[in-house]
Amino acid sequence: MYKLLLIDDEPDILKGMAKGIPWNQWGFTVIGQAFNGLEAMELIRREPPHVVLSDIRMPHMDGIALMEKLNRDYPEIKIIILSGYNDFEYLKEAIKNRAVEYLLKPTDLEEFETVFMKTRELLDKEQEQEGEIEDLRNQAKAGKDFQFIRIFNDLIRGYVYDEYHFFMEALGILFQNCVMVVFDLHFERQQEGDPERLSDLQRTMAAYCNTRKTEFRTYFCMDFSNQLTAVIEIPKEETEWKCAVLTFLQELQSEVQERYHVLLYAGVSDICGQVSRLYGGYGQAVKCVRQKMFFDSLSIVFYPDLDLYGNTVQIVKDYIDQEYCSNFISLDYAAEKVNKNAAYLSKLFKRETGYNFSDYIMQKRMEKSRELLLDHSLKIYQIAEMTGYADGSNFIKVFKKYYGVSPNEYRKLTFYADR
């Protein structure tokens, strides 16, 4: 049965509605009656109903003021207006305040039944959705449901469904700040059994992490790469969130090590302000945990802190060293690789290496081209292509500016020097 509150300043009408309508047959029970909005609010505070059926014109607090207050404080309550005034302004206010229906007095029984059966269907659907959300939430907490893991993995890989609001409500992080955490697991002793038993242990760990009582709302699961992944909500007013998250993760590391004999290395993203940024946050956390070998004294690495150790620059230099011969390499390309703004990366690279990004690439290309010129079987245009220059004339120009001689002149000089 859904709870119904009746509100009207005319006693006869109020009594007639309470006694003369078969509410129970339609799935409703009248839990109270009020003569105005003020009285209604007192009853609502004590026992919120599912539906209010209210008049518009009433003393002390009219139906419009009541609707506004309910929308602000009790948005889940369904509002049905019963008015003796066919007034467009009243109707507009009812629509604005999400009234389910605007009925005019006198209203016959058939019309009442139609409206309340429609309202019951709406409430049934909402309860069904609430049940599904609760199931998802429980499954998330248990960390065992394949469907939940699939959805979670799709979200952190950038595949956002039209209905993602529904799923993220189940996670409880729809419009909250959060950070992504990816854990790398290292077992202190050799685990017995096959990989499936190992995965079972990992899932057990995820379930255990979800049952811990913490100051943060956290959701752990094993992703499809068999890493332990978590979303941790950060209160918006939390300014020192890094310290709080660090303490939380250190406590978790200690507990997991004692209970499962597993060392946890954690990579932590920057704050993800909305669901669409979970994908980027996941990438940040993965980069952090993969760089743990650079931080011998650290088992928890925060994404923004990578730059403090010059690690971002080292990663970029590694990319250049491997791909400088490709003509597609650029500052934007490198910035995308390390998930940084191109202008910021340019300044960071200059500060750490003393070279501009483009100058560093040119240096690598020139060094390689000088080496290739020693092979006289190679044409100049071939060497240009092999060092990332699509245009041979541009390569010759750059080479001459860098070394003071053309590639052919350099080749002749080295030839005679060898003799």
Protein Blocks (a to p, Z undefined) as FASTA:
>chain_A
ZZdddddfbfklmmmmmmmpcfklnopacfbdcfbfklmmmmmmmoccfbdcddfbdghi
afklmmmmmmmmmmmbccddddfbdcfklmmmmmmnopabdcdddddfklmmmmmmmmmm
mmmmmmmmmmmmmmmmmmmmnopafklmmmmmmmmnopacfklmmmmmmnopmmgccddd
ddddddfbdcedjfklmmmmmmmmmmmmmmpccfbdcdddddfkopacddddddfklmkl
mmmmmmmmmmmmmmmmmmnopacddddddddfbfklmmmmmmmmmmmmmmmmmmmmbcbd
cfklmmmnommmmmmmmmmmmmmmpckbcfklmmmmnopafklmmmmmmmmnopafklmm
mmmmmmmmmmmmmpmkbcfklmmmmnopablklmmmmmmmmnopafklmmmmmmmmmZZ
